[in-house]
């Protein structure tokens, strides 16, 4: 047990709650960021499979217990709540995740602003509920709208603790909260629907799941308001960052509001229920992409935004991982979407299968859009999202009014695909420019996956619609035939991908192995033997000062980047203290770098035409001359000086007539750089080179 603190020192904190609260707003470490992101992606993928499985079971069960009209009434009544949730958050949670300083004050500011927004939005939803009922032509929709209004206030209370956990890469939100929320909604909805509660069973299930989310989020985050202070200045600062995010979310929710509203208005509440479940099944791959990308990529891009190399490589890796899974999922929906819904939900839900087929492009479009948007937000350039928002609204309006009257539910699904693909293509293009990714590098990832997916789609579509006809078979046989369709699609897709792009195929297999492979536990001698640390050599300084290489301009540890000479694994490594990173180089490069970075700069030279300084006595050469009074770039014992013609003994004279440019090669000395404001450290050396050179010898390692 520790005693009292010495005089003059603060007393040690003994309250576990305070420690946990302080940790909630602490700066996240970016050490071993690559391993952290791999672990986060793995956790997110595993938990997502669990939650989506629960959601799918709930959808199948409720579809057997409720009619499409009852599900449509709940969709119509909750449509306004889903739309207004954007304004309760106000984009401030993303601003809190991206923020680097004043976190305690920022957290308190976001909490009170979003709470007030939630209360206001709940009142607005309750006030306009009669209009919702009149728009959809039924009192049930209006009553559901009024009953679900308070959900907005509950959701507002989760913004800050959820954002702080996401910022800290705290994956408890994914491991505990999400499965608990899905299980609560599914269990309550199925039980109450079986008891005959109808649409009100879904309303009660919604409240139950939101309360569980609220309790678990606050418990796991360990944060409480009051540690900081509300600040109008911080609110305005974060609001400038958040405004484009609000616009982007407004476009997404507005598009969903427009799709559901027009479907319910012109096709009826029965088709609206089919639209809800068809869209829900079709959005499973897209929802998975959004959840993994937003929870892992956004904070990761925010931490490495200033490191161009890591940002570019992270962008390409994320694009490969999401595109290689989202595109085949969308293609498979086209091939077996309608028979899948009929076999799973029943013949009365066939219209949902049309929505499912039409939304085949939703998942791939969301994959592209998520990567682009998260990179844009992570680099702090959120204003670029306005272009994506405008594109989304325009394409949605045009596609809906063009396709809904003629194609019905299929047209609604196709409109959703058109919007996702258009906005996603624009987002990935802007994200590539922000991350510095070349078009050729992106196409080498996108095109092989696209070709393999289209070929597998055609083959599976012909097999299902020409031979199997799974929707006309008994349930057991239909499920078996659909499984055969999936296996055929997977075999063709993976085989062609292996041929068209072996590198992408290997990365896909590596990702699958990393998910299913359990980490190897080390014990005994292996655990006791640490990995040998690289030898650190310091030029011109004590060795103790070079244990942690630090960029002298920023004060941060210099990041390692992959070497361009990967074959020279055994070559020594030069760590230049300029923030440029670590490059493998042979011995001659090490020696040249030591010479250039360790040598002080010569004093400034006089202007052209001015007489040169007198030669010093023999044995004391002037910095401008060589050992015998010759210039530093002279050639031979009587070579030319760097700023004059040949003198009687090779000394540099005042005239520029026969002046030679500075020589390079083994006779070249340190390059001339006259000191200036902010450029000299008092000893004649450049400011960025004032630190001693650190030469890090050891095998090259990629820390990403």
C-alpha positions in Angstrom: 0.0 0.0 0.0 1.5 3.4 -1.0 2.0 6.1 1.6 1.2 9.8 1.3 2.7 11.8 -1.5 5.9 13.8 -0.8 5.5 17.5 -0.2 5.1 19.5 -3.4 3.8 16.5 -5.4 0.2 15.7 -6.2 -1.4 12.9 -4.2 -1.7 9.7 -6.1 -5.1 8.9 -7.6 -6.8 6.0 -5.7 -10.2 6.1 -7.3 -10.6 3.6 -10.1 -13.4 5.6 -11.6 -11.2 8.6 -12.1 -8.5 6.5 -13.7 -11.0 5.0 -16.1 -12.5 8.4 -17.0 -9.0 9.8 -17.6 -8.2 6.9 -19.8 -11.4 7.5 -21.8 -10.1 11.0 -23.0 -6.4 10.1 -23.2 -4.6 10.2 -26.5 -4.5 6.8 -28.3 -1.1 5.3 -29.0 -0.2 4.7 -32.6 2.6 2.3 -31.7 2.1 -0.9 -33.7 -0.9 0.6 -35.4 -0.9 -2.0 -38.1 -1.4 -4.8 -35.5 -4.1 -2.8 -33.7 -6.0 -2.3 -37.0 -5.7 -6.0 -37.9 -7.0 -7.0 -34.5 -9.8 -4.4 -34.8 -10.8 -5.6 -38.2 -10.8 -9.2 -37.1 -12.9 -8.4 -34.0 -15.3 -6.3 -36.1 -15.6 -9.1 -38.7 -16.3 -11.8 -36.1 -18.8 -9.8 -34.2 -20.4 -8.6 -37.4 -21.0 -12.2 -38.4 -22.7 -12.8 -35.1 -24.9 -9.6 -35.2 -25.9 -10.1 -38.8 -26.8 -13.7 -38.2 -29.0 -12.6 -35.3 -30.6 -9.9 -37.4 -31.2 -12.3 -40.3 -32.8 -14.9 -38.0 -35.0 -12.1 -36.6 -36.0 -11.0 -40.1 -36.9 -14.6 -41.1 -38.9 -15.2 -38.0 -40.8 -11.9 -37.9 -41.6 -12.3 -41.6 -43.3 -15.6 -40.8 -45.3 -14.0 -37.9 -46.3 -10.6 -39.4 -47.7 -9.6 -42.7 -46.0 -7.2 -45.2 -48.6 -4.6 -44.3 -47.7 -4.7 -40.6 -44.0 -4.4 -41.3 -44.8 -1.6 -43.7 -46.8 0.3 -41.1 -43.8 0.1 -38.7 -41.4 1.3 -41.5 -43.7 4.2 -42.3 -44.0 5.3 -38.7 -40.3 5.1 -37.9 -39.1 6.7 -41.1 -39.0 10.2 -39.6 -37.1 9.0 -36.5 -34.5 7.4 -38.7 -34.1 10.7 -40.6 -33.9 13.0 -37.6 -31.2 10.9 -35.9 -28.7 12.7 -38.1 -29.4 16.0 -36.5 -29.2 14.7 -33.0 -25.6 13.8 -33.5 -24.8 16.8 -35.7 -21.6 15.3 -37.0 -20.0 16.2 -33.6 -19.1 12.6 -32.7 -16.8 12.4 -35.8 -15.3 15.7 -34.8 -14.6 14.4 -31.3 -12.9 11.3 -32.8 -10.8 13.4 -35.1 -9.8 15.9 -32.5 -6.2 15.9 -31.0 -6.4 18.4 -28.1 -8.8 19.7 -25.4 -10.5 16.4 -25.3 -12.2 16.7 -21.9 -13.7 20.1 -22.8 -14.6 18.8 -26.3 -16.3 15.8 -24.8 -18.5 17.8 -22.4 -19.3 20.3 -25.2 -20.4 17.5 -27.6 -22.4 15.8 -24.8 -24.6 18.9 -24.0 -25.0 20.0 -27.6 -26.2 16.5 -28.7 -28.4 16.1 -25.7 -30.2 19.3 -26.4 -30.5 18.3 -30.1 -32.0 15.0 -29.1 -34.6 16.6 -27.0 -35.5 19.1 -29.7 -35.7 16.4 -32.4 -37.9 14.2 -30.2 -40.3 17.0 -29.8 -40.3 17.7 -33.5 -41.0 14.1 -34.3 -43.9 14.0 -31.9 -45.4 17.2 -33.2 -45.4 16.2 -36.9 -46.6 12.6 -36.3 -50.2 13.4 -37.6 -48.6 14.6 -40.9 -46.9 11.2 -41.2 -50.2 9.4 -40.8 -51.8 11.6 -43.3 -49.0 11.2 -45.9 -49.2 7.4 -45.7 -52.9 7.3 -45.4 -53.2 5.5 -42.1 -53.5 6.3 -38.4 -51.1 3.4 -37.4 -48.2 5.1 -39.1 -48.8 8.4 -37.3 -49.2 6.6 -33.9 -45.9 4.7 -34.4 -44.1 8.0 -35.3 -45.3 9.6 -32.0 -44.4 6.5 -30.0 -40.9 6.2 -31.3 -40.0 9.9 -30.9 -38.2 9.5 -27.6 -35.7 7.1 -29.2 -33.9 10.2 -30.5 -33.1 11.4 -27.0 -31.9 8.0 -25.9 -29.6 7.8 -29.0 -28.2 11.3 -28.2 -27.0 10.1 -24.9 -24.7 7.5 -26.5 -22.8 9.8 -28.8 -19.9 10.9 -26.6 -19.1 7.6 -24.8 -19.4 5.7 -28.1 -17.1 8.2 -29.9 -14.5 8.1 -27.1 -14.4 4.3 -27.3 -14.0 4.4 -31.1 -11.3 7.0 -30.8 -9.3 4.8 -28.4 -9.7 1.7 -30.6 -11.7 0.2 -27.8 -13.3 -2.8 -29.4 -15.6 -3.6 -26.5 -18.2 -1.6 -28.4 -18.1 -4.2 -31.1 -17.6 -7.2 -28.9 -20.3 -6.5 -26.3 -22.7 -3.7 -27.2 -23.6 -4.6 -30.8 -24.4 -8.3 -30.2 -26.4 -7.4 -27.1 -28.4 -4.8 -29.0 -29.2 -7.1 -31.9 -30.1 -10.0 -29.5 -32.4 -7.8 -27.4 -34.3 -6.5 -30.5 -34.5 -9.9 -32.1 -35.7 -11.7 -28.9 -38.2 -9.0 -28.0 -39.6 -8.7 -31.5 -40.0 -12.4 -32.1 -41.6 -13.0 -28.7 -44.1 -10.2 -28.9 -44.9 -10.9 -32.5 -45.7 -14.5 -31.6 -47.9 -13.2 -28.7 -50.0 -11.1 -31.2 -48.6 -7.6 -30.4 -48.3 -6.9 -34.1 -46.5 -3.7 -35.1 -46.3 -2.6 -31.4 -44.1 -5.5 -30.7 -41.5 -4.0 -33.0 -41.9 -0.6 -31.3 -41.3 -2.1 -27.8 -38.3 -4.1 -29.2 -36.8 -0.8 -30.5 -37.0 0.8 -27.1 -35.6 -2.3 -25.4 -32.6 -2.4 -27.7 -31.8 1.3 -27.4 -31.9 1.1 -23.6 -29.5 -1.8 -23.6 -27.2 0.1 -25.9 -27.3 3.1 -23.6 -26.5 1.2 -20.4 -23.7 -0.9 -21.9 -22.0 2.0 -23.7 -21.8 4.2 -20.7 -20.6 1.3 -18.5 -17.8 0.3 -20.9 -16.7 3.8 -21.8 -16.0 4.8 -18.2 -16.7 8.5 -19.0 -19.0 10.9 -17.2 -19.8 14.6 -17.9 -18.3 17.2 -15.7 -14.5 16.5 -16.2 -14.4 19.3 -18.7 -16.2 22.5 -19.4 -18.7 23.5 -22.1 -17.1 25.9 -24.6 -18.8 27.8 -27.3 -15.5 28.3 -29.0 -14.9 24.5 -29.2 -18.5 24.1 -30.4 -18.0 26.5 -33.3 -14.6 24.9 -34.2 -15.9 21.4 -34.3 -19.1 22.5 -36.0 -17.0 23.8 -38.9 -15.5 20.3 -39.3 -18.9 18.6 -38.7 -21.1 20.6 -41.1 -20.1 18.7 -44.2 -20.6 15.4 -42.3 -24.1 16.5 -41.4 -24.8 17.3 -45.1 -23.4 13.8 -46.0 -25.6 12.1 -43.4 -28.5 14.2 -44.5 -28.1 13.0 -48.0 -27.9 9.4 -47.0 -30.9 9.6 -44.6 -32.8 11.8 -47.1 -32.3 9.2 -49.8 -33.7 6.5 -47.6 -36.5 8.8 -46.5 -37.3 9.5 -50.2 -37.2 5.8 -51.2 -39.4 4.6 -48.4 -41.7 7.6 -48.6 -42.4 7.3 -52.3 -42.7 3.5 -52.1 -45.3 3.7 -49.3 -47.1 6.6 -50.9 -47.5 5.2 -54.4 -47.3 1.5 -53.9 -48.9 1.1 -50.5 -47.8 -0.2 -47.1 -47.6 -3.8 -48.2 -44.9 -3.1 -50.8 -43.3 -0.8 -48.3 -42.9 -3.8 -45.9 -41.4 -5.8 -48.8 -39.1 -2.9 -49.5 -37.9 -2.9 -45.9 -37.0 -6.5 -45.7 -35.6 -6.7 -49.2 -33.4 -3.7 -48.5 -32.4 -5.1 -45.1 -31.1 -8.4 -46.6 -29.5 -6.6 -49.5 -27.8 -4.1 -47.2 -26.1 -6.8 -45.1 -22.8 -6.6 -47.0 -23.0 -2.8 -47.2 -23.8 -2.5 -43.5 -20.9 -4.8 -42.7 -18.6 -2.6 -44.8 -19.8 0.6 -43.2 -19.5 -0.6 -39.7 -16.0 -2.0 -40.1 -14.7 0.9 -42.2 -16.1 3.7 -40.0 -15.1 2.1 -36.7 -11.6 1.1 -37.7 -10.5 3.1 -40.7 -11.7 6.6 -39.6 -9.6 6.7 -36.4 -6.7 5.0 -38.1 -6.6 7.5 -41.0 -6.9 10.3 -38.5 -3.8 9.1 -36.7 -1.6 8.6 -39.8 -2.9 11.4 -41.9 0.4 13.3 -41.7 2.4 10.3 -42.8 1.9 10.1 -46.6 3.5 6.7 -47.1 1.4 4.9 -44.4 -1.8 6.7 -45.5 -1.3 5.6 -49.1 -0.5 2.0 -48.2 -3.4 1.9 -45.7 -5.8 3.2 -48.4 -4.8 0.5 -50.9 -5.0 -2.3 -48.3 -8.4 -1.1 -47.1 -9.7 -0.8 -50.7 -8.4 -4.3 -51.5 -10.0 -5.9 -48.4 -13.4 -4.3 -48.9 -13.7 -4.5 -52.6 -12.7 -8.1 -52.9 -15.6 -9.1 -50.6 -18.3 -6.5 -51.4 -18.4 -7.0 -55.2 -18.9 -10.8 -55.2 -21.6 -10.4 -52.6 -23.5 -8.0 -54.8 -23.0 -10.1 -57.9 -24.4 -13.2 -56.0 -27.5 -11.2 -55.1 -28.3 -10.7 -58.8 -28.0 -14.4 -59.5 -30.0 -15.9 -56.6 -31.7 -12.9 -55.0 -35.4 -13.6 -55.8 -35.4 -17.3 -55.2 -33.5 -16.8 -52.0 -36.2 -14.5 -50.6 -39.0 -16.8 -51.7 -37.4 -19.9 -50.1 -36.5 -18.0 -46.9 -39.6 -15.8 -46.3 -42.4 -17.3 -48.4 -44.2 -16.6 -51.6 -46.0 -13.5 -50.2 -42.6 -11.8 -49.9 -41.5 -12.3 -53.5 -41.5 -8.5 -54.1 -38.7 -8.3 -51.5 -36.7 -10.5 -53.8 -37.0 -7.9 -56.6 -35.7 -5.2 -54.3 -32.8 -7.6 -53.4 -31.9 -8.1 -57.0 -32.1 -4.4 -57.8 -29.8 -3.5 -54.9 -27.0 -5.7 -56.1 -24.8 -2.6 -56.7 -25.4 -1.2 -53.3 -22.7 -3.2 -51.5 -19.9 -2.5 -54.0 -20.9 1.2 -54.1 -20.9 1.4 -50.3 -17.4 -0.2 -50.2 -15.9 2.4 -52.5 -17.8 5.2 -50.7 -16.8 4.1 -47.3 -13.1 4.0 -48.1 -13.2 7.4 -49.8 -15.2 9.1 -47.1 -13.2 7.8 -44.2 -9.9 8.9 -45.8 -11.4 12.3 -46.4 -12.7 12.7 -42.9 -9.5 11.2 -41.4 -7.3 13.8 -43.1 -9.6 16.7 -41.9 -10.8 17.7 -45.4 -14.5 17.1 -44.7 -15.6 19.9 -47.0 -14.9 17.6 -49.9 -17.8 15.5 -48.8 -20.2 18.2 -50.1 -19.5 17.0 -53.7 -20.5 13.4 -52.7 -23.6 14.7 -50.9 -24.8 16.6 -53.9 -24.2 13.7 -56.3 -26.1 11.3 -54.0 -29.2 13.6 -53.8 -29.3 14.3 -57.5 -28.8 10.7 -58.6 -31.4 9.4 -56.1 -34.1 11.9 -57.3 -33.5 11.2 -61.0 -33.3 7.4 -60.6 -36.4 7.1 -58.4 -38.7 9.3 -60.5 -37.5 7.4 -63.7 -37.6 3.8 -62.4 -40.3 3.6 -59.7 -43.3 4.3 -61.9 -42.2 1.7 -64.5 -40.4 -1.0 -62.6 -42.0 -0.8 -59.1 -40.0 -2.5 -56.4 -37.3 -3.5 -58.8 -36.9 0.1 -59.8 -36.6 1.2 -56.2 -33.7 -1.3 -55.7 -32.0 -0.2 -58.9 -32.2 3.4 -57.9 -30.5 2.6 -54.6 -27.7 0.8 -56.6 -27.3 3.7 -59.0 -26.9 6.2 -56.1 -24.4 4.0 -54.2 -22.3 3.4 -57.3 -22.3 7.0 -58.4 -21.5 8.4 -55.0 -19.0 5.6 -54.3 -17.1 6.2 -57.5 -16.8 9.9 -56.8 -15.8 9.3 -53.2 -13.0 6.8 -54.1 -11.7 9.2 -56.7 -11.5 12.1 -54.2 -10.0 9.8 -51.6 -7.3 8.6 -54.0 -6.2 12.2 -54.5 -6.2 12.9 -50.8 -4.2 9.7 -50.0 -1.9 10.1 -53.0 -2.9 6.8 -54.7 -2.2 6.5 -58.4 -5.0 5.4 -60.8 -2.9 2.5 -62.1 -2.4 1.1 -58.6 -6.2 1.3 -57.9 -7.1 -0.3 -61.2 -4.8 -3.2 -60.6 -7.0 -4.0 -57.6 -10.4 -3.1 -58.9 -10.5 -4.6 -62.4 -9.5 -8.2 -61.7 -12.1 -8.5 -59.0 -14.7 -7.0 -61.3 -14.0 -9.4 -64.1 -14.0 -12.4 -61.9 -17.3 -11.3 -60.2 -19.1 -10.7 -63.5 -18.0 -14.1 -64.9 -19.2 -15.9 -61.8 -22.5 -14.0 -61.9 -23.3 -15.0 -65.4 -22.5 -18.7 -64.8 -24.5 -18.8 -61.6 -27.5 -16.9 -63.0 -27.7 -19.4 -65.9 -27.4 -22.3 -63.6 -30.2 -21.1 -61.2 -32.7 -19.8 -63.7 -32.1 -22.3 -66.4 -31.8 -25.5 -64.4 -32.4 -25.4 -60.7 -35.5 -23.1 -60.1 -35.0 -23.2 -56.4 -38.1 -21.1 -55.6 -40.4 -23.7 -57.0 -38.9 -26.6 -55.0 -39.7 -27.7 -51.4 -37.9 -25.7 -48.7 -35.2 -28.3 -48.0 -34.4 -29.0 -51.6 -34.5 -25.3 -52.4 -32.0 -24.5 -49.7 -29.7 -27.3 -51.0 -29.8 -26.0 -54.6 -29.1 -22.5 -53.4 -26.0 -23.8 -51.5 -24.9 -25.4 -54.7 -25.3 -22.0 -56.5 -23.1 -20.4 -53.8 -20.4 -23.0 -54.1 -20.3 -22.7 -57.9 -20.1 -19.0 -57.7 -17.3 -19.1 -55.1 -15.3 -21.6 -57.1 -15.5 -19.6 -60.3 -14.8 -16.3 -58.6 -11.8 -17.5 -56.6 -10.3 -19.4 -59.5 -10.5 -16.5 -61.9 -9.2 -14.1 -59.3 -6.2 -16.4 -58.8 -5.4 -16.2 -62.5 -6.2 -12.5 -63.1 -4.5 -11.1 -60.0 -2.4 -13.5 -57.9 -1.4 -10.7 -55.5 -5.0 -9.8 -54.7 -5.8 -13.5 -54.3 -3.0 -14.0 -51.9 -4.1 -11.1 -49.8 -7.6 -12.4 -49.7 -6.4 -15.8 -48.5 -4.1 -14.2 -46.0 -7.0 -12.1 -44.6 -9.2 -15.2 -44.3 -6.4 -17.1 -42.5 -5.9 -14.2 -40.1 -9.5 -14.3 -39.2 -9.8 -18.0 -38.6 -6.3 -18.7 -37.3 -5.8 -18.5 -33.5 -2.8 -16.5 -32.3 0.2 -18.6 -31.4 1.0 -18.6 -27.7 4.6 -18.5 -26.7 5.9 -20.1 -23.6 9.0 -21.4 -22.1 12.2 -20.6 -23.9 10.5 -18.9 -26.8 8.7 -16.5 -24.6 11.8 -15.8 -22.6 13.9 -14.9 -25.6 13.2 -11.4 -26.7 13.7 -10.3 -30.3 17.2 -8.8 -30.7 17.1 -5.1 -31.0 18.9 -3.4 -33.9 22.3 -1.9 -33.2 22.1 1.9 -32.9 25.2 4.0 -33.9 25.4 7.7 -33.3 27.7 10.0 -35.2 28.8 13.0 -33.1 26.8 12.3 -29.9 26.5 10.0 -26.9 25.0 6.7 -27.6 22.4 7.1 -24.9 20.8 9.9 -26.8 20.0 7.7 -29.8 17.9 5.0 -28.3 14.7 6.4 -29.7 15.1 8.2 -33.1 13.2 11.5 -33.0 12.5 13.9 -35.8 14.1 17.2 -34.7 11.6 19.3 -36.6 8.5 17.7 -35.1 9.7 16.1 -31.9 8.0 12.8 -32.9 9.6 9.4 -33.5 10.6 9.0 -37.1 8.3 6.5 -38.8 9.7 3.6 -40.8 8.8 3.2 -44.4 9.4 0.3 -46.7 12.7 0.4 -48.4 12.9 0.8 -52.1 15.8 -1.7 -52.1 14.1 -4.6 -50.5 16.7 -7.0 -51.7 19.4 -5.4 -49.5 18.0 -6.9 -46.3 21.4 -7.2 -44.7 22.6 -3.7 -45.6 22.9 -1.2 -42.9 20.2 1.4 -42.4 20.6 5.2 -42.3 18.1 7.1 -40.2 18.2 10.7 -41.4 16.7 13.1 -38.8 14.6 14.9 -41.3 11.3 13.1 -40.9 11.8 11.4 -44.3 11.9 8.0 -42.8 14.2 5.0 -43.0 16.0 3.9 -46.1 18.2 0.9 -46.6 21.5 1.9 -48.2 25.0 0.3 -48.9 28.1 1.3 -47.0 29.2 4.0 -49.4 25.8 5.8 -48.9 26.2 5.6 -45.2 29.7 7.2 -45.4 28.5 10.0 -47.7 25.5 10.7 -45.5 27.6 10.9 -42.5 29.9 13.3 -44.2 27.1 15.5 -45.5 25.1 15.6 -42.3 27.9 15.8 -39.8 30.1 18.5 -41.4 29.5 22.1 -40.5 28.7 24.6 -43.2 31.4 27.0 -44.3 31.1 30.7 -43.7 29.3 32.8 -46.3 31.2 33.8 -49.4 31.5 37.4 -50.6 29.5 38.6 -53.5 30.8 38.2 -57.0 33.6 40.6 -57.8 34.7 41.2 -54.3 38.2 40.3 -53.4 38.7 37.0 -51.6 40.0 36.8 -48.1 43.8 36.6 -47.6 45.3 33.2 -47.4 46.1 32.1 -43.9 49.6 31.1 -42.9 50.9 27.8 -44.1 49.4 24.9 -42.2 46.3 26.8 -41.3 44.1 26.6 -44.5 41.2 28.9 -44.8 37.8 27.2 -45.1 37.6 28.3 -48.7 40.9 26.7 -49.7 42.3 23.2 -49.6 45.3 22.2 -47.7 47.6 24.3 -49.9 45.2 27.2 -50.2 43.1 25.7 -53.0 39.4 25.8 -53.2 37.3 23.0 -51.6 36.2 21.9 -55.0 39.6 22.2 -56.7 41.1 19.5 -58.8 44.7 18.3 -58.2 47.5 20.2 -56.5 46.9 23.3 -58.6 43.2 23.0 -59.3 40.8 25.8 -59.8 39.0 27.5 -57.0 35.3 27.4 -56.7 34.8 31.1 -57.3 37.7 32.4 -59.3 40.2 31.8 -62.0 43.5 30.0 -61.6 46.0 32.0 -59.6 49.7 31.6 -59.6 49.5 28.5 -57.4 46.0 27.5 -58.0 44.5 30.0 -55.5 41.1 31.4 -56.2 41.2 34.9 -57.6 38.5 37.5 -57.5 37.4 37.3 -61.1 34.6 35.0 -62.3 35.9 34.7 -65.8 37.2 31.2 -65.6 35.2 30.1 -62.5 34.3 26.5 -62.4 31.1 25.2 -60.9 31.3 23.2 -57.6 32.7 19.8 -58.2 31.0 16.6 -57.1 32.4 13.2 -56.3 34.9 12.0 -53.8 36.6 15.4 -53.8 33.4 17.3 -53.0 33.1 18.8 -49.6 29.9 19.8 -47.7 27.6 21.8 -50.0 27.5 25.5 -49.4 24.4 26.8 -47.7 24.7 30.3 -46.3 23.1 30.8 -42.9 19.9 32.8 -42.8 16.9 33.4 -40.5 15.7 30.2 -39.1 18.3 28.2 -41.0 21.5 28.2 -38.8 21.9 26.8 -35.3 24.8 29.0 -34.3 27.6 26.6 -35.2 27.1 27.0 -38.9 25.0 24.0 -39.4 21.5 23.8 -40.9 18.7 23.7 -38.3 17.3 20.4 -39.6 20.8 18.9 -39.3 21.7 20.2 -35.9 20.9 16.9 -34.3 23.7 14.2 -34.6 23.3 11.7 -37.3 21.8 8.4 -36.2 22.7 5.3 -38.2 20.4 2.4 -37.3 22.0 -0.9 -38.3 19.8 -3.9 -38.6 17.4 -5.7 -40.9 14.7 -3.7 -42.5 11.3 -3.9 -40.8 7.9 -2.7 -42.0 6.1 -1.3 -39.0 2.8 -0.9 -40.7 
